[in-house]
C-alpha cells in the first residue's frame, strides 16, 4: 500500500503532510533540493503577510494570483509524485 502524502498549505513550517495527518519535516522525504526550494517558494507565497494584514488572516489576492498559486501547487504535486515514485500516493489540497 502506498504511503500517502498531502501538499497542504497551512500555518506550519512545511506544507507536506504524512499519512497520520500531521506535518512532515522538510527532510522526511527524499526530495531534491531544487524541488524543496520550489515547495518553499510556493508555500511562502501563501504564508507571507501583506501590509495591513495580521499573520492569522489569509490575505486577499486577485483571482489571477490565486489561480496561478493553485496551478503551481498542482504542478508541484506532480513533481513530488514523480520524484517519490510508486511507493507514494501524492495529492494536493491546493
C-alpha positions in Angstrom: 0.0 0.0 0.0 1.5 3.4 -1.0 2.4 6.0 1.6 0.0 8.9 1.4 1.5 12.4 1.2 -0.6 15.6 1.0 0.6 19.0 -0.2 -1.4 21.3 2.0 -0.6 24.9 2.9 -1.3 25.8 6.5 0.4 27.9 9.0 3.1 25.5 9.9 6.8 25.0 9.0 6.4 22.8 5.9 3.4 22.1 3.7 3.8 18.3 3.3 1.6 16.2 5.5 2.0 12.5 6.2 -0.4 9.5 6.5 -1.2 10.2 10.1 -2.4 13.7 9.3 0.5 15.7 10.8 3.0 17.9 9.0 6.2 16.2 7.9 9.7 17.6 8.4 11.4 19.0 5.4 13.9 16.1 5.4 11.4 13.3 6.0 11.1 12.6 2.2 13.8 12.0 -0.3 13.2 15.1 -2.4 15.8 17.0 -4.5 16.9 20.4 -3.2 15.6 22.2 -6.3 12.1 20.7 -5.7 12.3 21.6 -1.9 13.1 25.2 -3.0 10.1 25.3 -5.3 7.9 23.9 -2.5 9.2 26.6 -0.1 8.6 29.4 -2.7 5.0 28.1 -3.2 4.4 27.9 0.5 5.9 31.3 1.2 3.6 32.9 -1.3 0.7 31.5 0.9 2.3 32.2 4.3 3.6 35.7 3.6 2.0 38.6 5.4 0.9 41.6 3.4 0.9 45.1 4.7 -2.0 45.8 7.0 -3.0 42.1 7.4 -2.3 40.1 10.5 -0.5 36.7 10.2 -3.5 34.7 11.2 -5.8 36.0 8.5 -5.4 34.9 4.9 -4.5 37.9 2.8 -6.7 38.9 -0.2 -5.4 38.1 -3.6 -6.6 38.6 -7.1 -8.3 35.8 -8.9 -5.3 35.5 -11.2 -2.9 35.3 -8.3 -5.0 32.6 -6.6 -5.3 30.6 -9.9 -1.5 30.9 -10.5 -0.8 29.7 -6.9 -3.2 26.8 -7.3 -1.7 25.8 -10.7 1.7 25.9 -9.2 0.6 23.6 -6.3 -0.8 21.1 -8.8 2.5 21.2 -10.8 4.5 20.7 -7.6 2.2 17.8 -6.6 3.0 16.0 -9.9 6.8 16.7 -9.5 6.8 15.3 -5.9 4.9 12.2 -7.1 7.4 11.7 -9.9 10.4 12.1 -7.5 9.0 9.8 -4.9 7.8 7.1 -7.2 5.1 4.4 -6.9 5.6 3.8 -3.2 3.9 7.1 -2.5 0.5 8.5 -3.3 0.7 12.3 -3.5 -2.3 14.6 -3.6 -2.9 18.3 -3.1 -5.4 20.4 -1.3 -4.2 23.4 -3.3 
